[in-house]
Amino acid sequence: MAVDFEALDFIRSRNKQKRAEAIKQQQREQKEKDIKYFMNQLSEIKRDHDLCQDPAVKKLLLDKWLGVVKLCTKKIEEK
């Protein structure tokens, strides 16, 4: 029984490549899930800002919005 080592190496390299692609896809989906949470928060703050009439409260909401953007940026850079 002869073993074709070239074919075996080819199959192993393809399997390794498929595993690497699956890991990248899983990481991408996790990042999107994490970002979606921040996007929902930003959307809620924006809605409140648009409905608000008081300039002082609008300023506070803007500062809160910028803080959430900074948190989201840090979260993206970590991964």
C-alpha positions as CSV (number, residue, x, y, z in Angstrom):
1,M,0.0,0.0,0.0
2,A,1.6,3.2,-1.2
3,V,0.9,6.5,0.4
4,D,0.8,9.6,-1.8
5,F,2.3,12.2,0.5
6,E,1.8,15.0,-1.9
7,A,-1.9,14.4,-2.0
8,L,-2.0,14.0,1.7
9,D,-0.2,17.4,2.2
10,F,-2.5,19.0,-0.3
11,I,-5.6,17.8,1.7
12,R,-4.1,18.9,5.0
13,S,-3.3,22.3,3.7
14,R,-6.8,22.7,2.3
15,N,-8.3,21.7,5.7
16,K,-6.0,24.1,7.5
17,Q,-7.1,26.9,5.1
18,K,-10.8,26.1,5.7
19,R,-10.3,26.1,9.5
20,A,-8.5,29.5,9.3
21,E,-11.4,30.9,7.2
22,A,-14.0,29.6,9.6
23,I,-12.1,31.2,12.5
24,K,-11.9,34.5,10.7
25,Q,-15.6,34.4,9.9
26,Q,-16.5,33.7,13.5
27,Q,-14.3,36.6,14.7
28,R,-16.0,38.9,12.2
29,E,-19.5,37.8,13.3
30,Q,-18.5,38.4,17.0
31,K,-17.2,41.9,16.1
32,E,-20.4,42.7,14.3
33,K,-22.4,41.5,17.3
34,D,-20.4,43.7,19.6
35,I,-20.7,46.7,17.4
36,K,-24.4,46.2,17.0
37,Y,-24.9,46.8,20.7
38,F,-23.1,50.2,20.4
39,M,-25.0,51.1,17.3
40,N,-28.3,50.6,19.1
41,Q,-27.1,52.8,22.0
42,L,-26.0,55.5,19.5
43,S,-29.4,55.4,17.8
44,E,-31.3,55.8,21.1
45,I,-29.1,58.7,22.1
46,K,-29.6,60.4,18.7
47,R,-33.3,59.9,18.9
48,D,-33.4,61.5,22.4
49,H,-31.2,64.3,21.2
50,D,-33.5,65.1,18.2
51,L,-36.6,65.1,20.5
52,C,-35.0,67.3,23.2
53,Q,-35.8,71.0,23.3
54,D,-33.4,72.1,26.1
55,P,-29.9,73.1,24.8
56,A,-28.2,72.1,28.0
57,V,-29.7,68.6,27.8
58,K,-28.8,68.4,24.1
59,K,-25.2,69.2,25.0
60,L,-25.2,66.4,27.6
61,L,-26.7,63.9,25.1
62,L,-24.0,64.9,22.6
63,D,-21.3,64.3,25.2
64,K,-22.8,60.9,26.0
65,W,-23.0,60.1,22.3
66,L,-19.3,60.9,21.8
67,G,-18.4,58.8,24.9
68,V,-20.2,55.8,23.4
69,V,-18.3,56.4,20.1
70,K,-15.0,56.4,21.9
71,L,-16.0,53.1,23.7
72,C,-17.0,51.5,20.4
73,T,-13.6,52.6,18.9
74,K,-11.7,51.1,21.7
75,K,-13.7,47.8,21.4
76,I,-12.9,47.7,17.7
77,E,-9.2,48.4,18.2
78,E,-8.9,45.7,20.9
79,K,-9.9,43.0,18.4
